[in-house]
């Protein structure tokens, strides 16, 4: 079948089992080929091929509502709803999004890039359906890893209490990004081994009704007897206690089992949970053999061997640099404890996990818990390192404010993936953390210019004992600079001048420093002498240096790869206003008031005019009377 000719999933209704299996094979081959070029979430999607086909065969999208939790496993859904021809542009600038997106298709009815949201949204859609008197199915598909998110558990509790008609698909592949952890994962493990439970329950019901003379009398106690059997066969059937009809576990790669179970689920009144067992990476051996999450999401790879295509980077990955610096400190300081919300691989924490298993905690997809756990550790004079992506730290805002900053606890927050992240797009761009952290009292916020300064900032954070301190670091690799043999703490709030200049000043930090240096060099050819300052402490700022600059009455340009509203540039404007420097000219370059879509970071920056060329333009406007004779 030519997958690019598919316009609607309705054709699935007429396919038999053999044809469905052939289609599944074609889809797998298509995904393996396309993702080898573009990269993407290949493992999760290979695992849900049969499940997605079966869902579209059993239901009628978009009338029936599919909500893909996290959304990175929706590639098959996109193929079946007419988007196969766009897969050459997957996750590319102006191309097909790697997550469900409302503007792409009427079949995408929920946008998500963070886990554990689908059940709450499904409850809202089901409630709207019932209020309006509509007749359709609401079908959230959630992974076993996402169930550790408190929001998912809150939604399960509400759905069960309301007895809402809903079919929840639990896609259980025993992994989220890294292998799943926690007691709830263990519950699912017991359920996986209890495939005979449903059959035994049915046999018991039949037996009761067949007993002569006493069958009807026993029927009155049947439910109690079945409950006893439930606890005998499956220790603590979690979902039925929440009010769900539990079906499964079933083989998520068996079309007959899927069809039979889904048809039965459609007839049940009230909430149903269909427990489906799938194999992440199924059909592609390198991904199938992955036990640590390497094939959850990848860059380009060689299709024949599974070898990843290495980029021409110079320095170490930022995540590795920070994690290894923390690991070195942990050897000398027994107070340090590392916490991650299900990202030991993404944040390159495997070395810490191996060397310090008693001081390493992967709490699963539970950012709020991770953050407050760090606060609890700090009250006991430990030094917690909370390693968390910027986009996921958004989910723990109240915990940072209420549980860490308010009591002024010594927590070190490592904000991974700060700034634009590229292909994952809107839901993952780490551009909001400065704006939602800067206004919180007590917190220190910093970002290094290179990996050498990065290791010194780790030491700074470890040694700091006056409250919470956060280190931002980007996705990708460092610059390949020479590293000092010893780590040293930096003075809190100190900036450094990277280039002297007397006509204007650029204040910037982190990934935009090379951009500022390039702009300064270009301006020098126009006779404009620009000072470039590494404003590495975003909070507190170097007020002594700011006073000096503003007393010189030099025009200022701030550049940041973060949101302008409430960002670093806003802090500089506030300082100028509060200190009565009303005549100083200040311009800002940064992320505008909009969500930034997916694509290569350089292209995204160019699209929103965060470039050296824009900096040159702004500075020449700020210094209009300067002679522009070219320096010979």
C-alpha positions as CSV (number, residue, x, y, z in Angstrom):
1,X,0.0,0.0,0.0
2,X,1.2,3.5,-0.8
3,X,0.9,5.1,2.7
4,X,1.1,8.6,1.2
5,X,-2.3,8.0,-0.5
6,X,-4.1,7.5,2.8
7,X,-6.5,10.4,3.4
8,X,-8.7,8.9,6.1
9,X,-8.6,5.9,8.5
10,X,-12.0,4.7,7.3
11,X,-10.4,2.2,4.9
12,X,-9.4,0.1,7.9
13,X,-13.0,-1.1,8.4
14,X,-12.8,-3.4,5.4
15,X,-9.4,-5.0,6.1
16,X,-9.0,-8.5,7.4
17,X,-6.4,-9.7,9.9
18,X,-3.8,-10.6,7.2
19,X,-4.2,-7.2,5.5
20,X,-3.9,-5.4,8.9
21,X,-0.7,-7.3,9.6
22,X,0.7,-6.4,6.2
23,X,-0.2,-2.8,6.8
24,X,1.5,-2.8,10.2
25,X,4.7,-4.1,8.5
26,X,4.6,-1.4,5.9
27,X,4.1,1.3,8.5
28,X,7.1,0.0,10.6
29,X,9.3,0.0,7.5
30,X,8.2,3.5,6.6
31,X,8.9,4.9,10.2
32,X,12.3,3.2,10.4
33,X,13.3,4.7,7.1
34,X,11.9,8.2,7.6
35,X,13.2,8.6,11.2
36,X,16.6,7.5,10.2
37,X,16.9,10.7,8.3
38,X,14.9,13.2,10.4
39,X,15.3,11.6,13.8
40,X,12.4,11.4,16.1
41,X,10.6,9.3,18.7
42,X,11.1,6.0,16.9
43,X,10.9,3.6,19.8
44,X,7.5,4.6,21.2
45,X,5.9,4.7,17.7
46,X,7.1,1.3,16.7
47,X,5.5,-0.1,19.8
48,X,2.0,1.2,19.1
49,X,1.6,0.3,15.4
50,X,-1.0,-2.5,15.9
51,X,-2.7,-0.6,18.8
52,X,-3.2,2.5,16.7
53,X,-4.5,0.6,13.7
54,X,-6.9,-1.3,15.9
55,X,-8.2,1.9,17.6
56,X,-8.9,3.5,14.2
57,X,-10.6,0.4,13.0
58,X,-12.8,0.1,16.1
59,X,-13.7,3.8,16.5
60,X,-14.6,6.7,14.2
61,X,-12.2,9.6,14.4
62,X,-12.7,12.5,14.7
63,X,-16.2,12.0,16.0
64,X,-14.7,9.6,18.6
65,X,-11.9,11.4,20.4
66,X,-8.3,10.1,20.7
67,X,-6.1,11.8,23.2
68,X,-2.5,10.7,23.0
69,X,-0.8,11.3,26.3
70,X,2.6,13.0,25.8
71,X,1.9,12.7,22.1
72,X,5.3,11.5,20.9
73,X,3.7,8.2,20.0
74,X,1.2,9.7,17.5
75,X,3.3,9.1,14.3
76,X,1.1,6.1,13.3
77,X,-2.0,8.1,14.0
78,X,-0.6,10.8,11.7
79,X,0.0,8.3,8.9
80,X,-3.5,6.9,9.2
81,X,-5.0,10.3,9.1
82,X,-3.4,11.4,5.9
83,X,0.0,12.9,6.7
84,X,2.4,10.3,5.5
85,X,3.5,12.5,2.6
86,X,4.8,15.1,5.1
87,X,7.1,12.8,7.0
88,X,10.2,14.0,5.1
89,X,9.7,17.2,7.1
90,X,9.0,15.6,10.5
91,X,10.3,17.9,13.3
92,X,11.9,20.2,10.7
93,X,11.5,23.9,10.4
94,X,7.9,24.7,9.1
95,X,7.4,20.9,8.7
96,X,5.3,18.2,10.4
97,X,5.1,18.5,14.1
98,X,6.4,15.5,16.2
99,X,3.4,15.8,18.5
100,X,-0.4,16.1,17.8
101,X,-1.3,19.6,16.6
102,X,-4.7,21.1,16.2
103,X,-3.9,23.0,13.1
104,X,-2.6,19.9,11.3
105,X,-5.7,17.8,11.3
106,X,-9.2,17.5,12.6
107,X,-8.1,14.1,14.0
108,X,-5.7,15.9,16.4
109,X,-8.1,17.0,19.2
110,X,-5.6,17.4,22.0
111,X,-2.1,19.0,21.9
112,X,0.4,17.8,24.4
113,X,4.1,17.4,24.9
114,X,4.1,16.8,28.7
115,X,2.9,13.6,30.1
116,X,-0.1,12.8,32.4
117,X,-2.5,15.3,30.9
118,X,-4.7,13.1,28.7
119,X,-7.0,11.8,31.4
120,X,-8.0,15.2,32.7
121,X,-8.6,16.6,29.2
122,X,-10.6,13.4,28.4
123,X,-12.8,14.0,31.5
124,X,-13.5,17.5,30.3
125,X,-14.4,16.3,26.8
126,X,-16.6,13.5,28.2
127,X,-18.3,16.0,30.5
128,X,-19.0,18.3,27.5
129,X,-20.3,15.4,25.5
130,X,-22.7,14.4,28.3
131,X,-23.9,18.0,28.9
132,X,-24.7,18.4,25.2
133,X,-26.3,15.0,24.9
134,X,-23.8,13.8,22.2
135,X,-23.0,10.2,21.5
136,X,-19.4,9.5,21.0
137,X,-16.5,7.7,22.6
138,X,-13.6,9.5,24.4
139,X,-10.5,7.4,24.3
140,X,-7.3,8.6,26.1
141,X,-4.2,6.6,25.4
142,X,-1.7,6.8,28.3
143,X,1.5,5.1,29.0
144,X,2.4,3.2,32.2
145,X,5.2,5.8,32.9
146,X,2.7,8.7,32.7
147,X,0.6,7.1,35.5
148,X,3.2,8.2,38.0
149,X,2.2,11.8,37.3
150,X,0.0,13.0,40.1
151,X,-2.3,14.7,37.6
152,X,-3.1,11.3,36.0
153,X,-4.0,9.8,39.4
154,X,-6.2,12.8,40.2
155,X,-8.1,12.3,37.0
156,X,-8.5,8.6,37.5
157,X,-10.0,9.2,40.9
158,X,-12.5,11.7,39.4
159,X,-13.4,9.7,36.4
160,X,-14.1,6.6,38.6
161,X,-16.1,8.7,41.1
162,X,-18.3,10.2,38.4
163,X,-18.7,6.8,36.6
164,X,-18.0,8.6,33.4
165,X,-18.3,6.7,30.1
166,X,-14.8,6.6,28.9
167,X,-12.4,4.0,27.5
168,X,-8.9,4.5,28.8
169,X,-6.1,2.7,27.0
170,X,-3.2,1.9,29.2
171,X,-0.2,1.4,26.9
172,X,2.1,-0.6,29.0
173,X,5.6,-1.1,27.6
174,X,7.4,-1.0,31.0
175,X,9.2,2.2,29.9
176,X,8.6,5.9,29.6
177,X,11.9,7.4,28.5
178,X,14.0,5.5,30.9
179,X,12.8,2.3,32.6
180,X,9.9,3.1,34.9
181,X,10.2,3.1,38.7
182,X,7.9,3.1,41.7
183,X,5.2,1.2,43.4
184,X,2.6,1.8,40.8
185,X,4.9,0.3,38.2
186,X,5.1,-2.8,40.5
187,X,1.3,-3.0,40.6
188,X,1.3,-3.1,36.8
189,X,3.9,-5.8,36.9
190,X,1.7,-8.0,39.0
191,X,-1.2,-7.3,36.6
192,X,1.0,-8.4,33.7
193,X,1.4,-11.8,35.4
194,X,-2.3,-12.2,36.1
195,X,-3.7,-12.9,32.6
196,X,-5.8,-15.7,34.0
197,X,-7.7,-13.4,36.3
198,X,-10.5,-12.5,33.9
199,X,-10.9,-16.1,32.7
200,X,-11.0,-17.3,36.3
201,X,-13.7,-14.8,37.3
202,X,-15.8,-15.8,34.3
203,X,-15.5,-19.4,35.2
204,X,-16.5,-18.7,38.8
205,X,-19.6,-16.8,37.6
206,X,-20.6,-19.8,35.4
207,X,-20.0,-22.3,38.2
208,X,-22.1,-20.4,40.7
209,X,-25.1,-20.3,38.4
210,X,-24.8,-24.0,37.5
211,X,-25.0,-25.3,41.1
212,X,-28.4,-27.1,41.6
213,X,-30.8,-25.6,44.1
214,X,-28.3,-23.2,45.8
215,X,-27.1,-21.4,42.7
216,X,-29.5,-18.5,43.0
217,X,-28.8,-18.1,46.7
218,X,-25.1,-18.0,46.1
219,X,-25.6,-15.4,43.4
220,X,-26.4,-12.9,46.0
221,X,-22.9,-13.2,47.4
222,X,-21.2,-13.6,44.0
223,X,-19.7,-10.1,44.0
224,X,-18.1,-10.7,47.4
225,X,-16.7,-14.0,46.3
226,X,-15.4,-12.4,43.1
227,X,-13.7,-9.7,45.2
228,X,-12.1,-12.4,47.3
229,X,-10.8,-14.1,44.1
230,X,-9.5,-10.8,42.9
231,X,-7.4,-10.3,45.9
232,X,-6.3,-13.9,45.8
233,X,-5.2,-13.8,42.2
234,X,-4.1,-10.2,41.8
235,X,-2.8,-8.4,44.9
236,X,-4.5,-5.0,45.0
237,X,-6.2,-4.5,41.6
238,X,-5.8,-0.8,41.6
239,X,-8.1,0.3,38.8
240,X,-11.1,-1.6,39.8
241,X,-10.9,-0.1,43.3
242,X,-11.0,3.3,41.6
243,X,-14.3,2.4,39.8
244,X,-13.0,1.2,36.4
245,X,-13.9,-2.0,34.6
246,X,-10.5,-3.5,34.1
247,X,-9.9,-5.5,30.9
248,X,-6.6,-7.2,30.3
249,X,-3.8,-7.4,30.2
250,X,-3.9,-8.1,26.4
251,X,-1.2,-8.5,23.8
252,X,-1.0,-5.1,22.1
253,X,0.4,-6.6,18.9
254,X,-2.4,-9.2,18.5
255,X,-5.2,-7.8,16.2
256,X,-7.7,-10.4,17.2
257,X,-7.3,-9.7,20.9
258,X,-7.4,-6.0,20.4
259,X,-10.5,-6.1,18.3
260,X,-12.3,-8.4,20.7
261,X,-11.4,-6.3,23.7
262,X,-12.2,-3.0,22.2
263,X,-15.6,-4.1,21.0
264,X,-16.4,-5.4,24.4
265,X,-15.2,-2.1,26.0
266,X,-17.5,-0.1,23.8
267,X,-20.5,-1.9,25.3
268,X,-19.6,-1.3,29.0
269,X,-21.3,1.5,30.9
270,X,-19.0,3.6,33.0
271,X,-15.2,3.9,32.8
272,X,-13.2,1.1,31.3
273,X,-9.5,0.6,31.4
274,X,-8.0,-1.6,28.7
275,X,-4.5,-2.7,29.8
276,X,-2.4,-3.3,26.6
277,X,1.1,-4.8,26.7
278,X,3.3,-3.5,23.9
279,X,7.0,-3.8,23.0
280,X,8.8,-0.4,22.7
281,X,10.8,-0.4,19.4
282,X,9.0,-3.5,18.1
283,X,10.2,-4.5,14.6
284,X,13.6,-2.9,14.7
285,X,16.2,-4.8,16.6
286,X,18.4,-1.9,17.8
287,X,15.3,-0.3,19.3
288,X,13.8,-3.6,20.7
289,X,17.1,-4.4,22.5
290,X,17.2,-1.0,24.2
291,X,16.9,-1.3,27.9
292,X,17.8,2.2,29.1
293,X,15.8,4.5,26.8
294,X,18.4,5.4,24.1
295,X,15.9,4.7,21.3
296,X,13.0,6.7,22.9
297,X,13.9,9.7,20.8
298,X,16.9,9.9,18.6
299,X,18.7,12.0,16.0
300,X,19.4,10.5,12.5
301,X,20.8,7.0,12.4
302,X,22.0,4.4,9.9
303,X,19.0,2.3,9.1
304,X,20.9,-0.9,8.4
305,X,22.9,-1.0,11.6
306,X,21.2,1.4,14.0
307,X,24.4,3.4,14.5
308,X,23.7,7.0,15.3
309,X,25.0,9.7,13.0
310,X,27.4,11.7,15.0
311,X,27.3,15.5,14.8
312,X,30.5,17.5,14.3
313,X,30.5,18.9,17.8
314,X,33.6,20.0,19.7
315,X,32.8,20.0,23.4
316,X,31.0,17.6,25.7
317,X,27.2,17.5,26.0
318,X,26.1,20.1,28.4
319,X,24.1,17.5,30.4
320,X,27.2,15.4,30.7
321,X,29.4,18.3,31.7
322,X,27.0,19.3,34.6
323,X,26.3,15.7,35.7
324,X,30.0,14.8,35.7
325,X,30.9,18.0,37.7
326,X,28.3,17.1,40.3
327,X,29.6,13.5,40.4
328,X,33.1,14.8,41.2
329,X,31.7,16.9,44.0
330,X,29.7,14.0,45.4
331,X,33.0,12.1,45.9
332,X,34.1,14.8,48.3
333,X,30.8,15.8,49.8
334,X,28.4,13.2,51.3
335,X,25.6,15.8,51.6
336,X,25.0,15.9,47.9
337,X,21.9,13.9,46.7
338,X,20.8,13.8,43.1
339,X,17.1,13.7,42.1
340,X,15.6,13.3,38.6
341,X,12.0,13.0,37.5
342,X,12.4,10.1,35.0
343,X,15.4,11.6,33.1
344,X,18.5,9.7,34.2
345,X,19.5,9.1,30.6
346,X,18.4,12.4,29.1
347,X,20.3,14.3,31.8
348,X,23.3,12.0,31.5
349,X,23.1,11.0,35.2
350,X,24.1,7.3,34.7
351,X,27.5,7.9,36.2
352,X,26.0,9.3,39.4
353,X,23.4,6.5,39.5
354,X,26.2,3.9,39.2
355,X,28.6,5.4,41.7
356,X,26.2,6.7,44.3
357,X,23.0,4.4,44.2
358,X,22.1,5.4,47.8
359,X,22.3,9.1,47.0
360,X,20.5,9.0,43.6
361,X,16.7,9.0,43.3
362,X,14.7,8.6,40.0
363,X,11.2,9.4,41.2
364,X,9.5,8.8,37.9
365,X,7.4,11.3,36.0
366,X,6.6,13.3,39.2
367,X,8.2,16.8,39.0
368,X,6.2,18.2,41.9
369,X,7.2,15.4,44.2
370,X,10.8,15.6,43.0
371,X,11.0,19.3,43.9
372,X,9.4,19.1,47.3
373,X,11.5,16.0,48.1
374,X,14.6,18.1,47.4
375,X,13.2,20.7,49.9
376,X,12.7,17.9,52.5
377,X,16.3,16.8,52.0
378,X,17.5,20.3,52.4
379,X,15.8,20.7,55.8
380,X,18.0,17.9,57.0
381,X,21.2,19.6,56.0
382,X,21.7,17.6,52.8
383,X,22.6,19.3,49.5
384,X,20.0,18.1,46.9
385,X,20.8,18.5,43.2
386,X,17.5,18.5,41.3
387,X,18.2,17.8,37.7
388,X,15.2,18.8,35.6
389,X,14.4,20.0,32.1
390,X,13.4,23.7,31.9
391,X,10.1,22.7,30.2
392,X,9.3,20.2,33.0
393,X,10.3,22.6,35.8
394,X,7.2,24.6,34.7
395,X,5.2,21.8,36.3
396,X,6.8,22.4,39.7
397,X,6.5,26.2,39.9
398,X,4.5,26.2,43.1
399,X,6.9,23.7,44.8
400,X,9.9,25.9,43.9
401,X,8.1,29.0,45.3
402,X,6.3,27.6,48.3
403,X,8.5,24.7,49.4
404,X,12.0,25.7,48.4
405,X,12.3,29.5,48.1
406,X,9.9,30.6,50.8
407,X,11.8,28.8,53.6
408,X,15.1,29.7,51.8
409,X,16.3,26.1,51.5
410,X,19.7,25.1,50.0
411,X,18.5,23.3,46.9
412,X,20.6,23.3,43.7
413,X,18.4,23.2,40.7
414,X,20.0,22.1,37.4
415,X,17.8,23.5,34.6
416,X,18.6,21.3,31.7
417,X,17.6,22.2,28.1
418,X,17.3,25.9,28.9
419,X,16.7,28.0,25.8
420,X,15.4,26.8,22.5
421,X,15.6,23.0,22.0
422,X,14.7,22.8,18.4
423,X,12.9,19.8,17.0
424,X,10.6,19.1,19.9
425,X,9.0,22.5,19.5
426,X,6.6,24.5,21.4
427,X,6.0,22.2,24.3
428,X,9.7,21.7,25.1
429,X,11.3,25.1,24.4
430,X,13.0,26.1,27.6
431,X,12.4,29.8,27.3
432,X,10.1,30.6,30.2
433,X,12.2,29.7,33.3
434,X,13.8,33.1,33.8
435,X,10.5,34.8,33.7
436,X,8.9,32.5,36.2
437,X,11.9,32.2,38.5
438,X,13.4,35.7,38.5
439,X,10.6,37.3,40.5
440,X,10.8,34.6,43.3
441,X,12.6,36.0,46.4
442,X,15.8,34.3,47.6
443,X,16.7,32.5,44.4
444,X,20.0,32.8,42.6
445,X,19.9,32.2,38.8
446,X,23.0,31.8,36.6
447,X,24.1,30.5,33.1
448,X,27.6,29.9,31.9
449,X,29.3,31.2,28.7
450,X,31.1,27.9,28.1
451,X,31.7,24.5,29.7
452,X,34.7,25.6,31.8
453,X,32.6,28.3,33.4
454,X,29.8,25.7,33.7
455,X,31.9,23.4,35.9
456,X,32.8,26.4,38.1
457,X,29.1,27.2,38.4
458,X,28.4,23.7,39.6
459,X,31.0,24.3,42.3
460,X,29.4,27.6,43.0
461,X,26.1,26.0,43.5
462,X,27.4,23.2,45.7
463,X,29.3,25.7,48.0
464,X,26.4,28.1,48.2
465,X,24.5,27.8,51.5
466,X,22.3,30.9,51.6
467,X,19.2,29.5,49.8
468,X,18.2,28.0,46.5
469,X,20.4,28.4,43.4
470,X,19.6,27.4,39.8
471,X,22.0,26.7,37.0
472,X,20.7,27.0,33.4
473,X,22.4,25.0,30.7
474,X,21.3,24.4,27.1
475,X,20.7,21.4,25.0
476,X,23.6,20.2,22.8
477,X,27.3,20.5,23.3
478,X,29.8,22.9,24.6
479,X,32.3,24.9,22.6
480,X,35.3,22.7,23.2
481,X,37.2,25.1,25.4
482,X,40.1,24.2,27.6
483,X,39.0,23.0,31.1
484,X,40.6,24.1,34.4
485,X,41.9,21.2,36.4
486,X,40.2,22.4,39.6
487,X,36.7,23.7,40.0
488,X,36.3,27.0,41.9
489,X,33.3,28.9,43.2
490,X,32.4,32.2,41.5
491,X,31.4,35.3,43.4
492,X,27.6,35.4,43.5
493,X,26.2,38.2,41.2
494,X,29.5,38.9,39.5
495,X,29.7,39.7,35.8
496,X,32.8,39.8,33.5
497,X,33.8,42.0,30.6
498,X,34.7,39.9,27.6
499,X,35.4,42.8,25.3
500,X,36.1,46.4,26.1
501,X,34.2,49.3,24.4
502,X,33.3,52.9,25.0
503,X,30.4,53.5,22.6
504,X,27.7,51.0,23.7
505,X,27.3,47.9,25.8
506,X,25.8,44.5,25.1
507,X,24.7,42.6,28.1
508,X,24.2,38.9,27.5
509,X,24.9,35.4,28.8
510,X,25.0,31.7,27.8
511,X,24.4,30.7,24.2
512,X,24.0,34.3,22.9
513,X,27.5,35.4,23.9
514,X,29.0,34.3,20.5
515,X,26.3,36.2,18.8
516,X,27.2,39.3,20.8
517,X,30.9,38.9,20.1
518,X,30.2,38.6,16.4
519,X,28.1,41.7,16.3
520,X,30.7,43.6,18.2
521,X,33.4,42.6,15.7
522,X,31.1,43.7,12.8
523,X,30.4,47.0,14.5
524,X,34.1,47.7,15.0
525,X,34.5,47.8,11.2
526,X,31.9,50.6,11.3
527,X,33.9,52.5,13.9
528,X,31.6,51.6,16.7
529,X,33.3,50.3,19.8
530,X,31.1,48.0,21.7
531,X,31.7,46.5,25.2
532,X,30.4,42.9,25.6
533,X,29.6,41.8,29.1
534,X,29.0,38.2,30.2
535,X,26.0,38.8,32.5
536,X,26.3,35.2,33.9
537,X,24.3,35.9,37.0
538,X,20.8,36.7,35.9
539,X,19.8,37.1,39.5
540,X,21.3,38.8,41.4
541,X,22.7,41.1,38.7
542,X,26.1,42.8,39.1
543,X,24.6,46.1,40.3
544,X,28.1,47.7,40.7
545,X,28.8,47.1,37.1
546,X,25.4,48.3,36.0
547,X,25.8,51.5,38.0
548,X,29.2,52.1,36.3
549,X,27.7,51.5,32.8
550,X,24.7,53.7,33.4
551,X,26.8,56.5,34.9
552,X,28.7,56.5,31.7
553,X,25.4,56.9,30.0
554,X,26.2,54.2,27.5
555,X,23.4,52.8,25.3
556,X,22.7,49.2,26.3
557,X,21.5,46.2,24.3
558,X,20.4,43.1,26.1
559,X,20.3,39.8,24.3
560,X,18.8,36.6,25.7
561,X,17.6,33.2,24.3
562,X,14.6,33.4,26.6
563,X,11.3,35.2,26.9
564,X,11.4,39.0,26.8
565,X,8.4,39.4,29.1
566,X,9.8,39.2,32.6
567,X,13.2,38.2,31.4
568,X,16.8,39.4,31.9
569,X,16.3,42.5,29.7
570,X,13.2,43.4,31.8
571,X,15.4,43.2,34.9
572,X,17.9,45.7,33.4
573,X,15.0,48.1,32.6
574,X,13.6,47.7,36.1
575,X,17.1,48.6,37.5
576,X,17.4,51.6,35.4
577,X,14.0,52.9,36.4
578,X,14.3,52.1,40.1
579,X,17.8,53.8,40.3
580,X,16.6,56.9,38.3
581,X,18.7,56.3,35.2
582,X,15.9,57.7,33.1
583,X,18.1,58.9,30.2
584,X,19.9,55.7,29.5
585,X,18.9,54.1,26.2
586,X,18.1,50.4,26.5
587,X,17.0,48.0,23.8
588,X,16.2,44.3,24.2
589,X,16.5,41.3,21.9
590,X,14.9,38.0,22.9
591,X,12.0,35.6,22.5
592,X,8.8,37.5,21.6
593,X,5.4,37.0,23.2
594,X,4.6,33.9,21.3
595,X,5.1,30.1,21.3
596,X,8.1,29.1,19.2
597,X,7.5,26.1,16.9
598,X,9.9,23.3,16.0
599,X,12.9,23.5,13.8
600,X,16.7,23.9,13.9
601,X,17.6,26.4,16.6
602,X,19.6,28.7,14.2
603,X,16.6,28.9,11.8
604,X,14.2,29.6,14.7
605,X,16.5,32.4,16.0
606,X,16.7,33.9,12.5
607,X,12.9,33.7,12.2
608,X,12.4,35.8,15.4
609,X,15.4,38.2,14.7
610,X,17.6,37.0,17.6
611,X,20.8,37.3,15.5
612,X,24.1,39.1,15.3
613,X,22.7,41.1,12.3
614,X,19.8,42.3,14.4
615,X,22.2,43.3,17.2
616,X,24.3,45.3,14.7
617,X,21.1,47.1,13.5
618,X,20.0,47.9,17.0
619,X,23.4,49.3,18.1
620,X,23.7,51.5,15.0
621,X,20.3,52.9,15.8
622,X,21.4,53.5,19.4
623,X,24.6,55.3,18.3
624,X,23.4,57.4,15.4
625,X,26.0,60.2,15.6
626,X,29.1,57.9,15.6
627,X,31.3,58.1,12.6
628,X,30.9,55.0,10.5
629,X,34.2,55.2,8.6
630,X,35.5,51.7,8.1
631,X,38.6,50.9,10.1
632,X,41.4,50.3,7.7
